[in-house]
C-alpha cells in the first residue's frame, strides 16, 4: 500500500472517530449507562479483528501483482475501520470512567489511576510483541489471518470479563469521621 493510501486510511480513522465522539457517543452513553456501553461496544473488537484478514479477498480494480485498489477494497477497509473505531470511541472513555468509579474512596483515586495506566501501558507494550510473533507463525504455517483470529479470540475473553464489570459510585467506603460528617449535612 502506498504511503498516500495509508495516510488516507488514517484520515478516515480520525474523521470517523471525531464524528462518533462528538455526535453519537454522548447520547448513547447517556441512554445505556457507562457499564452497558462498555460491554456492548467492546464486542465490536472481535468482529473487526476477525474480519480484517478478509479485506484481502475484496475484488480489486487492479490485477495482481499490483496493489489492491478500488471501491470494494476501500469499502472493506472502511467497514473494518468503522467497527474498530466505533469500539475504541465508546470503550476508551467509558473504561476511564469505570476506573474512576471503581475507586473505593477518593483518597485512593490516584493510586487506582496509576495502576490502571501502568497495566494499560504494559499491555500496549507486549501486545505488538505477541501479535507480531503470531503473525510470523501464521506466515510460517501459511495462514495469514492467524494473528488476527488469535487477537479476536483474546478480545472475546475481554468481552467475557466485561460481563462482570459494574458501575461503582467512586465512594464505596467511608473513612473514620466521614459518616458523622455525612449525617450532619
TIVO-2410 file (N, C-alpha, C; in nm, 3 decimals):
# residues 185
REC num residu      c1      c2      c3 atome chaine
REC   1      X   0.085  -0.117   0.000     N      A
REC   1      X   0.000   0.000   0.000    CA      A
REC   1      X   0.090   0.124   0.000     C      A
REC   2      X   0.058   0.217  -0.082     N      A
REC   2      X   0.135   0.340  -0.092    CA      A
REC   2      X   0.120   0.424   0.035     C      A
REC   3      X   0.222   0.504   0.068     N      A
REC   3      X   0.211   0.590   0.187    CA      A
REC   3      X   0.090   0.683   0.181     C      A
REC   4      X   0.054   0.730   0.062     N      A
REC   4      X  -0.063   0.817   0.050    CA      A
REC   4      X  -0.191   0.742   0.088     C      A
REC   5      X  -0.197   0.613   0.052     N      A
REC   5      X  -0.314   0.533   0.086    CA      A
REC   5      X  -0.321   0.510   0.237     C      A
REC   6      X  -0.206   0.485   0.298     N      A
REC   6      X  -0.203   0.468   0.444    CA      A
REC   6      X  -0.247   0.597   0.512     C      A
REC   7      X  -0.198   0.710   0.461     N      A
REC   7      X  -0.239   0.839   0.514    CA      A
REC   7      X  -0.388   0.863   0.499     C      A
REC   8      X  -0.443   0.823   0.384     N      A
REC   8      X  -0.586   0.839   0.361    CA      A
REC   8      X  -0.666   0.752   0.458     C      A
REC   9      X  -0.622   0.627   0.478     N      A
REC   9      X  -0.691   0.538   0.571    CA      A
REC   9      X  -0.684   0.592   0.714     C      A
REC  10      X  -0.570   0.649   0.750     N      A
REC  10      X  -0.555   0.708   0.883    CA      A
REC  10      X  -0.646   0.829   0.899     C      A
REC  11      X  -0.659   0.908   0.793     N      A
REC  11      X  -0.750   1.023   0.797    CA      A
REC  11      X  -0.894   0.977   0.814     C      A
REC  12      X  -0.929   0.867   0.747     N      A
REC  12      X  -1.064   0.811   0.763    CA      A
REC  12      X  -1.087   0.773   0.909     C      A
REC  13      X  -0.986   0.710   0.971     N      A
REC  13      X  -0.997   0.675   1.113    CA      A
REC  13      X  -1.026   0.797   1.199     C      A
REC  14      X  -0.950   0.904   1.175     N      A
REC  14      X  -0.967   1.026   1.254    CA      A
REC  14      X  -1.103   1.089   1.237     C      A
REC  15      X  -1.150   1.096   1.113     N      A
REC  15      X  -1.280   1.158   1.086    CA      A
REC  15      X  -1.392   1.076   1.149     C      A
REC  16      X  -1.388   0.945   1.130     N      A
REC  16      X  -1.492   0.860   1.190    CA      A
REC  16      X  -1.491   0.875   1.342     C      A
REC  17      X  -1.373   0.870   1.402     N      A
REC  17      X  -1.362   0.881   1.547    CA      A
REC  17      X  -1.415   1.013   1.601     C      A
REC  18      X  -1.378   1.123   1.534     N      A
REC  18      X  -1.425   1.254   1.581    CA      A
REC  18      X  -1.576   1.267   1.567     C      A
REC  19      X  -1.630   1.223   1.453     N      A
REC  19      X  -1.774   1.233   1.434    CA      A
REC  19      X  -1.849   1.153   1.540     C      A
REC  20      X  -1.803   1.032   1.567     N      A
REC  20      X  -1.867   0.950   1.669    CA      A
REC  20      X  -1.854   1.010   1.808     C      A
REC  21      X  -1.734   1.057   1.840     N      A
REC  21      X  -1.706   1.111   1.974    CA      A
REC  21      X  -1.792   1.232   2.006     C      A
REC  22      X  -1.811   1.319   1.909     N      A
REC  22      X  -1.881   1.445   1.937    CA      A
REC  22      X  -2.030   1.441   1.909     C      A
REC  23      X  -2.077   1.347   1.828     N      A
REC  23      X  -2.218   1.347   1.792    CA      A
REC  23      X  -2.297   1.234   1.857     C      A
REC  24      X  -2.248   1.113   1.846     N      A
REC  24      X  -2.328   0.997   1.886    CA      A
REC  24      X  -2.294   0.947   2.027     C      A
REC  25      X  -2.166   0.951   2.063     N      A
REC  25      X  -2.122   0.896   2.192    CA      A
REC  25      X  -2.200   0.950   2.312     C      A
REC  26      X  -2.214   1.082   2.327     N      A
REC  26      X  -2.281   1.131   2.449    CA      A
REC  26      X  -2.423   1.079   2.467     C      A
REC  27      X  -2.501   1.077   2.360     N      A
REC  27      X  -2.641   1.033   2.375    CA      A
REC  27      X  -2.651   0.883   2.400     C      A
REC  28      X  -2.571   0.803   2.330     N      A
REC  28      X  -2.578   0.658   2.351    CA      A
REC  28      X  -2.526   0.621   2.489     C      A
REC  29      X  -2.416   0.681   2.530     N      A
REC  29      X  -2.362   0.652   2.663    CA      A
REC  29      X  -2.460   0.698   2.772     C      A
REC  30      X  -2.526   0.810   2.750     N      A
REC  30      X  -2.626   0.857   2.846    CA      A
REC  30      X  -2.745   0.763   2.855     C      A
REC  31      X  -2.785   0.707   2.741     N      A
REC  31      X  -2.900   0.619   2.739    CA      A
REC  31      X  -2.867   0.480   2.796     C      A
REC  32      X  -2.752   0.424   2.759     N      A
REC  32      X  -2.716   0.289   2.802    CA      A
REC  32      X  -2.656   0.286   2.942     C      A
REC  33      X  -2.585   0.390   2.978     N      A
REC  33      X  -2.507   0.388   3.102    CA      A
REC  33      X  -2.365   0.346   3.069     C      A
REC  34      X  -2.275   0.377   3.158     N      A
REC  34      X  -2.133   0.356   3.131    CA      A
REC  34      X  -2.098   0.208   3.118     C      A
REC  35      X  -2.141   0.125   3.212     N      A
REC  35      X  -2.104  -0.017   3.209    CA      A
REC  35      X  -2.163  -0.088   3.088     C      A
REC  36      X  -2.290  -0.066   3.060     N      A
REC  36      X  -2.354  -0.131   2.945    CA      A
REC  36      X  -2.293  -0.083   2.814     C      A
REC  37      X  -2.264   0.044   2.804     N      A
REC  37      X  -2.200   0.098   2.684    CA      A
REC  37      X  -2.065   0.029   2.663     C      A
REC  38      X  -1.989   0.015   2.770     N      A
REC  38      X  -1.859  -0.053   2.764    CA      A
REC  38      X  -1.877  -0.197   2.717     C      A
REC  39      X  -1.971  -0.268   2.775     N      A
REC  39      X  -1.991  -0.408   2.742    CA      A
REC  39      X  -2.039  -0.426   2.598     C      A
REC  40      X  -2.134  -0.346   2.554     N      A
REC  40      X  -2.187  -0.361   2.418    CA      A
REC  40      X  -2.083  -0.330   2.312     C      A
REC  41      X  -2.015  -0.218   2.327     N      A
REC  41      X  -1.924  -0.175   2.222    CA      A
REC  41      X  -1.791  -0.250   2.225     C      A
REC  42      X  -1.757  -0.310   2.337     N      A
REC  42      X  -1.638  -0.394   2.343    CA      A
REC  42      X  -1.652  -0.513   2.248     C      A
REC  43      X  -1.776  -0.557   2.227     N      A
REC  43      X  -1.799  -0.673   2.139    CA      A
REC  43      X  -1.770  -0.644   1.992     C      A
REC  44      X  -1.750  -0.518   1.955     N      A
REC  44      X  -1.715  -0.487   1.817    CA      A
REC  44      X  -1.569  -0.519   1.786     C      A
REC  45      X  -1.483  -0.520   1.887     N      A
REC  45      X  -1.342  -0.551   1.864    CA      A
REC  45      X  -1.321  -0.690   1.804     C      A
REC  46      X  -1.380  -0.797   1.860     N      A
REC  46      X  -1.359  -0.928   1.798    CA      A
REC  46      X  -1.406  -0.933   1.652     C      A
REC  47      X  -1.516  -0.864   1.623     N      A
REC  47      X  -1.565  -0.862   1.484    CA      A
REC  47      X  -1.464  -0.794   1.392     C      A
REC  48      X  -1.413  -0.679   1.433     N      A
REC  48      X  -1.316  -0.607   1.350    CA      A
REC  48      X  -1.192  -0.692   1.327     C      A
REC  49      X  -1.141  -0.755   1.432     N      A
REC  49      X  -1.019  -0.834   1.418    CA      A
REC  49      X  -1.044  -0.961   1.337     C      A
REC  50      X  -1.160  -1.022   1.352     N      A
REC  50      X  -1.189  -1.144   1.276    CA      A
REC  50      X  -1.208  -1.115   1.127     C      A
REC  51      X  -1.266  -0.999   1.094     N      A
REC  51      X  -1.292  -0.965   0.953    CA      A
REC  51      X  -1.172  -0.903   0.882     C      A
REC  52      X  -1.076  -0.849   0.956     N      A
REC  52      X  -0.964  -0.776   0.895    CA      A
REC  52      X  -0.889  -0.856   0.789     C      A
REC  53      X  -0.858  -0.985   0.810     N      A
REC  53      X  -0.783  -1.056   0.706    CA      A
REC  53      X  -0.861  -1.074   0.576     C      A
REC  54      X  -0.992  -1.065   0.584     N      A
REC  54      X  -1.075  -1.087   0.465    CA      A
REC  54      X  -1.076  -0.966   0.371     C      A
REC  55      X  -1.019  -0.855   0.414     N      A
REC  55      X  -1.007  -0.740   0.324    CA      A
REC  55      X  -0.929  -0.779   0.199     C      A
REC  56      X  -0.833  -0.869   0.216     N      A
REC  56      X  -0.751  -0.913   0.103    CA      A
REC  56      X  -0.833  -0.986  -0.003     C      A
REC  57      X  -0.951  -1.034   0.032     N      A
REC  57      X  -1.036  -1.105  -0.063    CA      A
REC  57      X  -1.129  -1.013  -0.141     C      A
REC  58      X  -1.133  -0.886  -0.104     N      A
REC  58      X  -1.222  -0.791  -0.173    CA      A
REC  58      X  -1.176  -0.776  -0.318     C      A
REC  59      X  -1.271  -0.774  -0.412     N      A
REC  59      X  -1.235  -0.759  -0.554    CA      A
REC  59      X  -1.160  -0.628  -0.577     C      A
REC  60      X  -1.048  -0.638  -0.646     N      A
REC  60      X  -0.964  -0.522  -0.673    CA      A
REC  60      X  -0.980  -0.477  -0.817     C      A
REC  61      X  -0.967  -0.347  -0.839     N      A
REC  61      X  -0.975  -0.294  -0.975    CA      A
REC  61      X  -0.840  -0.304  -1.046     C      A
REC  62      X  -0.735  -0.341  -0.973     N      A
REC  62      X  -0.603  -0.359  -1.035    CA      A
REC  62      X  -0.565  -0.506  -1.027     C      A
REC  63      X  -0.509  -0.559  -1.135     N      A
REC  63      X  -0.474  -0.702  -1.135    CA      A
REC  63      X  -0.348  -0.728  -1.052     C      A
REC  64      X  -0.335  -0.850  -0.998     N      A
REC  64      X  -0.212  -0.886  -0.927    CA      A
REC  64      X  -0.094  -0.884  -1.025     C      A
REC  65      X   0.023  -0.854  -0.986     N      A
REC  65      X   0.075  -0.837  -0.852    CA      A
REC  65      X   0.067  -0.694  -0.802     C      A
REC  66      X  -0.007  -0.606  -0.871     N      A
REC  66      X  -0.021  -0.468  -0.827    CA      A
REC  66      X  -0.096  -0.460  -0.695     C      A
REC  67      X  -0.084  -0.344  -0.630     N      A
REC  67      X  -0.153  -0.329  -0.502    CA      A
REC  67      X  -0.304  -0.330  -0.523     C      A
REC  68      X  -0.374  -0.386  -0.426     N      A
REC  68      X  -0.519  -0.391  -0.432    CA      A
REC  68      X  -0.574  -0.250  -0.421     C      A
REC  69      X  -0.674  -0.223  -0.502     N      A
REC  69      X  -0.735  -0.090  -0.503    CA      A
REC  69      X  -0.875  -0.102  -0.560     C      A
REC  70      X  -0.952   0.000  -0.542     N      A
REC  70      X  -1.086   0.002  -0.598    CA      A
REC  70      X  -1.193   0.016  -0.492     C      A
REC  71      X  -1.317   0.033  -0.537     N      A
REC  71      X  -1.426   0.061  -0.442    CA      A
REC  71      X  -1.451  -0.051  -0.341     C      A
REC  72      X  -1.441  -0.177  -0.381     N      A
REC  72      X  -1.468  -0.286  -0.288    CA      A
REC  72      X  -1.359  -0.299  -0.183     C      A
REC  73      X  -1.236  -0.274  -0.225     N      A
REC  73      X  -1.125  -0.277  -0.129    CA      A
REC  73      X  -1.145  -0.168  -0.025     C      A
REC  74      X  -1.173  -0.047  -0.071     N      A
REC  74      X  -1.191   0.065   0.022    CA      A
REC  74      X  -1.317   0.049   0.106     C      A
REC  75      X  -1.422  -0.007   0.048     N      A
REC  75      X  -1.543  -0.034   0.126    CA      A
REC  75      X  -1.511  -0.130   0.240     C      A
REC  76      X  -1.435  -0.237   0.209     N      A
REC  76      X  -1.397  -0.335   0.311    CA      A
REC  76      X  -1.312  -0.272   0.420     C      A
REC  77      X  -1.216  -0.190   0.379     N      A
REC  77      X  -1.130  -0.121   0.476    CA      A
REC  77      X  -1.214  -0.032   0.566     C      A
REC  78      X  -1.306   0.043   0.507     N      A
REC  78      X  -1.388   0.136   0.585    CA      A
REC  78      X  -1.478   0.061   0.683     C      A
REC  79      X  -1.534  -0.053   0.641     N      A
REC  79      X  -1.620  -0.130   0.732    CA      A
REC  79      X  -1.541  -0.179   0.853     C      A
REC  80      X  -1.423  -0.237   0.828     N      A
REC  80      X  -1.341  -0.288   0.939    CA      A
REC  80      X  -1.295  -0.172   1.028     C      A
REC  81      X  -1.252  -0.062   0.966     N      A
REC  81      X  -1.209   0.054   1.045    CA      A
REC  81      X  -1.326   0.113   1.124     C      A
REC  82      X  -1.445   0.115   1.064     N      A
REC  82      X  -1.562   0.167   1.134    CA      A
REC  82      X  -1.590   0.084   1.259     C      A
REC  83      X  -1.583  -0.048   1.246     N      A
REC  83      X  -1.604  -0.135   1.363    CA      A
REC  83      X  -1.501  -0.106   1.472     C      A
REC  84      X  -1.374  -0.097   1.430     N      A
REC  84      X  -1.266  -0.077   1.527    CA      A
REC  84      X  -1.274   0.061   1.592     C      A
REC  85      X  -1.298   0.163   1.511     N      A
REC  85      X  -1.304   0.300   1.564    CA      A
REC  85      X  -1.427   0.319   1.652     C      A
REC  86      X  -1.539   0.260   1.614     N      A
REC  86      X  -1.659   0.269   1.697    CA      A
REC  86      X  -1.634   0.203   1.832     C      A
REC  87      X  -1.575   0.085   1.828     N      A
REC  87      X  -1.544   0.016   1.954    CA      A
REC  87      X  -1.450   0.100   2.039     C      A
REC  88      X  -1.346   0.153   1.978     N      A
REC  88      X  -1.248   0.232   2.052    CA      A
REC  88      X  -1.310   0.361   2.107     C      A
REC  89      X  -1.391   0.427   2.026     N      A
REC  89      X  -1.453   0.554   2.066    CA      A
REC  89      X  -1.544   0.536   2.187     C      A
REC  90      X  -1.614   0.424   2.193     N      A
REC  90      X  -1.707   0.403   2.303    CA      A
REC  90      X  -1.643   0.336   2.424     C      A
REC  91      X  -1.539   0.256   2.405     N      A
REC  91      X  -1.483   0.183   2.519    CA      A
REC  91      X  -1.372   0.257   2.592     C      A
REC  92      X  -1.292   0.335   2.522     N      A
REC  92      X  -1.183   0.405   2.592    CA      A
REC  92      X  -1.233   0.507   2.694     C      A
REC  93      X  -1.324   0.598   2.657     N      A
REC  93      X  -1.373   0.691   2.760    CA      A
REC  93      X  -1.449   0.620   2.873     C      A
REC  94      X  -1.529   0.519   2.836     N      A
REC  94      X  -1.604   0.450   2.941    CA      A
REC  94      X  -1.512   0.371   3.033     C      A
REC  95      X  -1.402   0.319   2.980     N      A
REC  95      X  -1.310   0.246   3.068    CA      A
REC  95      X  -1.246   0.339   3.171     C      A
REC  96      X  -1.219   0.462   3.131     N      A
REC  96      X  -1.163   0.560   3.226    CA      A
REC  96      X  -1.268   0.597   3.331     C      A
REC  97      X  -1.391   0.616   3.288     N      A
REC  97      X  -1.499   0.647   3.382    CA      A
REC  97      X  -1.520   0.531   3.479     C      A
REC  98      X  -1.521   0.409   3.426     N      A
REC  98      X  -1.538   0.292   3.512    CA      A
REC  98      X  -1.421   0.277   3.610     C      A
REC  99      X  -1.301   0.310   3.564     N      A
REC  99      X  -1.184   0.307   3.652    CA      A
REC  99      X  -1.200   0.409   3.765     C      A
REC 100      X  -1.248   0.529   3.731     N      A
REC 100      X  -1.277   0.630   3.834    CA      A
REC 100      X  -1.377   0.577   3.935     C      A
REC 101      X  -1.484   0.517   3.884     N      A
REC 101      X  -1.592   0.474   3.971    CA      A
REC 101      X  -1.560   0.348   4.051     C      A
REC 102      X  -1.455   0.275   4.014     N      A
REC 102      X  -1.421   0.155   4.091    CA      A
REC 102      X  -1.340   0.188   4.215     C      A
REC 103      X  -1.295   0.310   4.225     N      A
REC 103      X  -1.217   0.351   4.342    CA      A
REC 103      X  -1.305   0.345   4.466     C      A
REC 104      X  -1.260   0.275   4.569     N      A
REC 104      X  -1.344   0.264   4.689    CA      A
REC 104      X  -1.356   0.394   4.766     C      A
REC 105      X  -1.261   0.486   4.743     N      A
REC 105      X  -1.262   0.613   4.814    CA      A
REC 105      X  -1.181   0.714   4.733     C      A
REC 106      X  -1.224   0.840   4.729     N      A
REC 106      X  -1.149   0.940   4.652    CA      A
REC 106      X  -1.001   0.952   4.691     C      A
REC 107      X  -0.967   0.916   4.814     N      A
REC 107      X  -0.828   0.929   4.858    CA      A
REC 107      X  -0.734   0.832   4.786     C      A
REC 108      X  -0.787   0.726   4.726     N      A
REC 108      X  -0.702   0.629   4.655    CA      A
REC 108      X  -0.718   0.637   4.504     C      A
REC 109      X  -0.786   0.740   4.457     N      A
REC 109      X  -0.810   0.755   4.314    CA      A
REC 109      X  -0.679   0.765   4.235     C      A
REC 110      X  -0.582   0.837   4.286     N      A
REC 110      X  -0.452   0.849   4.218    CA      A
REC 110      X  -0.382   0.715   4.206     C      A
REC 111      X  -0.390   0.635   4.312     N      A
REC 111      X  -0.330   0.502   4.308    CA      A
REC 111      X  -0.399   0.414   4.206     C      A
REC 112      X  -0.532   0.420   4.204     N      A
REC 112      X  -0.610   0.342   4.107    CA      A
REC 112      X  -0.572   0.382   3.965     C      A
REC 113      X  -0.563   0.512   3.939     N      A
REC 113      X  -0.526   0.559   3.805    CA      A
REC 113      X  -0.384   0.516   3.769     C      A
REC 114      X  -0.293   0.524   3.864     N      A
REC 114      X  -0.155   0.482   3.839    CA      A
REC 114      X  -0.146   0.336   3.801     C      A
REC 115      X  -0.217   0.252   3.875     N      A
REC 115      X  -0.218   0.109   3.844    CA      A
REC 115      X  -0.283   0.085   3.708     C      A
REC 116      X  -0.396   0.151   3.684     N      A
REC 116      X  -0.465   0.136   3.556    CA      A
REC 116      X  -0.379   0.176   3.437     C      A
REC 117      X  -0.311   0.289   3.449     N      A
REC 117      X  -0.224   0.335   3.340    CA      A
REC 117      X  -0.104   0.243   3.322     C      A
REC 118      X  -0.049   0.192   3.432     N      A
REC 118      X   0.065   0.100   3.423    CA      A
REC 118      X   0.027  -0.030   3.353     C      A
REC 119      X  -0.087  -0.085   3.391     N      A
REC 119      X  -0.133  -0.209   3.328    CA      A
REC 119      X  -0.164  -0.184   3.180     C      A
REC 120      X  -0.230  -0.074   3.151     N      A
REC 120      X  -0.261  -0.040   3.012    CA      A
REC 120      X  -0.134  -0.024   2.929     C      A
REC 121      X  -0.036   0.045   2.982     N      A
REC 121      X   0.091   0.064   2.911    CA      A
REC 121      X   0.164  -0.068   2.892     C      A
REC 122      X   0.161  -0.153   2.992     N      A
REC 122      X   0.228  -0.282   2.981    CA      A
REC 122      X   0.168  -0.365   2.867     C      A
REC 123      X   0.036  -0.366   2.858     N      A
REC 123      X  -0.027  -0.444   2.752    CA      A
REC 123      X  -0.010  -0.379   2.615     C      A
REC 124      X  -0.002  -0.247   2.610     N      A
REC 124      X   0.028  -0.182   2.481    CA      A
REC 124      X   0.171  -0.212   2.438     C      A
REC 125      X   0.258  -0.242   2.533     N      A
REC 125      X   0.396  -0.278   2.502    CA      A
REC 125      X   0.407  -0.423   2.457     C      A
REC 126      X   0.345  -0.514   2.530     N      A
REC 126      X   0.360  -0.656   2.495    CA      A
REC 126      X   0.265  -0.700   2.384     C      A
REC 127      X   0.157  -0.627   2.361     N      A
REC 127      X   0.063  -0.663   2.256    CA      A
REC 127      X   0.127  -0.676   2.119     C      A
REC 128      X   0.201  -0.575   2.073     N      A
REC 128      X   0.266  -0.587   1.943    CA      A
REC 128      X   0.371  -0.699   1.937     C      A
REC 129      X   0.434  -0.727   2.049     N      A
REC 129      X   0.533  -0.836   2.051    CA      A
REC 129      X   0.463  -0.969   2.024     C      A
REC 130      X   0.354  -0.993   2.096     N      A
REC 130      X   0.280  -1.118   2.076    CA      A
REC 130      X   0.217  -1.123   1.937     C      A
REC 131      X   0.149  -1.017   1.898     N      A
REC 131      X   0.081  -1.020   1.769    CA      A
REC 131      X   0.180  -1.033   1.654     C      A
REC 132      X   0.297  -0.971   1.667     N      A
REC 132      X   0.400  -0.985   1.563    CA      A
REC 132      X   0.451  -1.127   1.554     C      A
REC 133      X   0.471  -1.191   1.669     N      A
REC 133      X   0.517  -1.330   1.665    CA      A
REC 133      X   0.407  -1.423   1.614     C      A
REC 134      X   0.282  -1.393   1.649     N      A
REC 134      X   0.170  -1.472   1.596    CA      A
REC 134      X   0.158  -1.455   1.445     C      A
REC 135      X   0.180  -1.333   1.398     N      A
REC 135      X   0.174  -1.308   1.254    CA      A
REC 135      X   0.285  -1.386   1.183     C      A
REC 136      X   0.406  -1.383   1.238     N      A
REC 136      X   0.517  -1.459   1.181    CA      A
REC 136      X   0.487  -1.608   1.178     C      A
REC 137      X   0.432  -1.658   1.287     N      A
REC 137      X   0.395  -1.800   1.292    CA      A
REC 137      X   0.288  -1.831   1.188     C      A
REC 138      X   0.190  -1.742   1.176     N      A
REC 138      X   0.085  -1.761   1.076    CA      A
REC 138      X   0.141  -1.766   0.935     C      A
REC 139      X   0.238  -1.682   0.905     N      A
REC 139      X   0.302  -1.686   0.774    CA      A
REC 139      X   0.377  -1.817   0.754     C      A
REC 140      X   0.443  -1.866   0.859     N      A
REC 140      X   0.517  -1.992   0.850    CA      A
REC 140      X   0.425  -2.110   0.819     C      A
REC 141      X   0.304  -2.108   0.874     N      A
REC 141      X   0.212  -2.220   0.852    CA      A
REC 141      X   0.116  -2.194   0.736     C      A
REC 142      X   0.135  -2.081   0.668     N      A
REC 142      X   0.052  -2.050   0.552    CA      A
REC 142      X  -0.087  -1.999   0.586     C      A
REC 143      X  -0.103  -1.939   0.703     N      A
REC 143      X  -0.233  -1.887   0.746    CA      A
REC 143      X  -0.215  -1.741   0.786     C      A
REC 144      X  -0.230  -1.652   0.689     N      A
REC 144      X  -0.204  -1.510   0.711    CA      A
REC 144      X  -0.296  -1.452   0.819     C      A
REC 145      X  -0.417  -1.499   0.828     N      A
REC 145      X  -0.513  -1.446   0.925    CA      A
REC 145      X  -0.495  -1.497   1.067     C      A
REC 146      X  -0.399  -1.586   1.090     N      A
REC 146      X  -0.381  -1.649   1.222    CA      A
REC 146      X  -0.372  -1.546   1.334     C      A
REC 147      X  -0.286  -1.446   1.317     N      A
REC 147      X  -0.268  -1.345   1.423    CA      A
REC 147      X  -0.398  -1.269   1.448     C      A
REC 148      X  -0.468  -1.233   1.341     N      A
REC 148      X  -0.593  -1.158   1.355    CA      A
REC 148      X  -0.697  -1.240   1.430     C      A
REC 149      X  -0.707  -1.368   1.397     N      A
REC 149      X  -0.807  -1.452   1.461    CA      A
REC 149      X  -0.770  -1.480   1.607     C      A
REC 150      X  -0.641  -1.490   1.635     N      A
REC 150      X  -0.599  -1.509   1.774    CA      A
REC 150      X  -0.626  -1.382   1.856     C      A
REC 151      X  -0.602  -1.267   1.796     N      A
REC 151      X  -0.633  -1.140   1.864    CA      A
REC 151      X  -0.784  -1.129   1.886     C      A
REC 152      X  -0.863  -1.174   1.788     N      A
REC 152      X  -1.009  -1.174   1.803    CA      A
REC 152      X  -1.049  -1.263   1.921     C      A
REC 153      X  -0.983  -1.378   1.934     N      A
REC 153      X  -1.012  -1.469   2.045    CA      A
REC 153      X  -0.976  -1.405   2.179     C      A
REC 154      X  -0.862  -1.340   2.186     N      A
REC 154      X  -0.822  -1.270   2.309    CA      A
REC 154      X  -0.925  -1.163   2.343     C      A
REC 155      X  -0.973  -1.091   2.242     N      A
REC 155      X  -1.073  -0.986   2.268    CA      A
REC 155      X  -1.208  -1.045   2.308     C      A
REC 156      X  -1.238  -1.168   2.264     N      A
REC 156      X  -1.360  -1.236   2.312    CA      A
REC 156      X  -1.348  -1.261   2.462     C      A
REC 157      X  -1.229  -1.301   2.507     N      A
REC 157      X  -1.208  -1.319   2.652    CA      A
REC 157      X  -1.227  -1.187   2.726     C      A
REC 158      X  -1.185  -1.077   2.664     N      A
REC 158      X  -1.208  -0.945   2.723    CA      A
REC 158      X  -1.356  -0.914   2.734     C      A
REC 159      X  -1.432  -0.953   2.632     N      A
REC 159      X  -1.578  -0.932   2.635    CA      A
REC 159      X  -1.643  -1.015   2.745     C      A
REC 160      X  -1.595  -1.136   2.763     N      A
REC 160      X  -1.648  -1.221   2.871    CA      A
REC 160      X  -1.617  -1.159   3.007     C      A
REC 161      X  -1.495  -1.111   3.024     N      A
REC 161      X  -1.458  -1.045   3.150    CA      A
REC 161      X  -1.543  -0.921   3.174     C      A
REC 162      X  -1.579  -0.850   3.066     N      A
REC 162      X  -1.657  -0.727   3.079    CA      A
REC 162      X  -1.798  -0.753   3.131     C      A
REC 163      X  -1.846  -0.874   3.118     N      A
REC 163      X  -1.979  -0.908   3.171    CA      A
REC 163      X  -1.984  -0.883   3.321     C      A
REC 164      X  -1.871  -0.899   3.388     N      A
REC 164      X  -1.865  -0.886   3.534    CA      A
REC 164      X  -1.834  -0.744   3.580     C      A
REC 165      X  -1.822  -0.652   3.487     N      A
REC 165      X  -1.795  -0.512   3.521    CA      A
REC 165      X  -1.925  -0.447   3.569     C      A
REC 166      X  -1.916  -0.376   3.678     N      A
REC 166      X  -2.032  -0.300   3.726    CA      A
REC 166      X  -1.987  -0.158   3.756     C      A
REC 167      X  -2.083  -0.071   3.765     N      A
REC 167      X  -2.053   0.070   3.786    CA      A
REC 167      X  -2.057   0.102   3.935     C      A
REC 168      X  -1.941   0.135   3.990     N      A
REC 168      X  -1.933   0.175   4.130    CA      A
REC 168      X  -1.968   0.322   4.145     C      A
REC 169      X  -1.971   0.366   4.270     N      A
REC 169      X  -2.005   0.506   4.295    CA      A
REC 169      X  -1.880   0.592   4.310     C      A
REC 170      X  -1.764   0.529   4.322     N      A
REC 170      X  -1.642   0.604   4.347    CA      A
REC 170      X  -1.625   0.642   4.493     C      A
REC 171      X  -1.717   0.596   4.575     N      A
REC 171      X  -1.711   0.624   4.720    CA      A
REC 171      X  -1.775   0.506   4.792     C      A
REC 172      X  -1.712   0.389   4.778     N      A
REC 172      X  -1.769   0.266   4.831    CA      A
REC 172      X  -1.750   0.251   4.982     C      A
REC 173      X  -1.647   0.315   5.038     N      A
REC 173      X  -1.622   0.303   5.181    CA      A
REC 173      X  -1.618   0.442   5.244     C      A
REC 174      X  -1.641   0.445   5.372     N      A
REC 174      X  -1.629   0.569   5.447    CA      A
REC 174      X  -1.513   0.556   5.545     C      A
REC 175      X  -1.430   0.656   5.549     N      A
REC 175      X  -1.320   0.658   5.645    CA      A
REC 175      X  -1.372   0.708   5.779     C      A
REC 176      X  -1.298   0.681   5.887     N      A
REC 176      X  -1.343   0.729   6.019    CA      A
REC 176      X  -1.367   0.880   6.018     C      A
REC 177      X  -1.482   0.921   6.068     N      A
REC 177      X  -1.518   1.062   6.074    CA      A
REC 177      X  -1.605   1.107   5.958     C      A
REC 178      X  -1.601   1.035   5.847     N      A
REC 178      X  -1.682   1.076   5.731    CA      A
REC 178      X  -1.830   1.048   5.751     C      A
REC 179      X  -1.861   0.941   5.823     N      A
REC 179      X  -2.001   0.907   5.845    CA      A
REC 179      X  -2.069   1.015   5.928     C      A
REC 180      X  -2.000   1.065   6.030     N      A
REC 180      X  -2.055   1.172   6.113    CA      A
REC 180      X  -2.075   1.298   6.030     C      A
REC 181      X  -1.980   1.324   5.941     N      A
REC 181      X  -1.987   1.442   5.856    CA      A
REC 181      X  -2.107   1.434   5.761     C      A
REC 182      X  -2.135   1.314   5.710     N      A
REC 182      X  -2.248   1.297   5.619    CA      A
REC 182      X  -2.381   1.312   5.691     C      A
REC 183      X  -2.390   1.264   5.815     N      A
REC 183      X  -2.515   1.274   5.889    CA      A
REC 183      X  -2.545   1.418   5.930     C      A
REC 184      X  -2.439   1.499   5.946     N      A
REC 184      X  -2.459   1.641   5.980    CA      A
REC 184      X  -2.515   1.719   5.862     C      A
REC 185      X  -2.478   1.682   5.743     N      A
REC 185      X  -2.522   1.756   5.622    CA      A
REC 185      X  -2.654   1.710   5.583     C      A
***
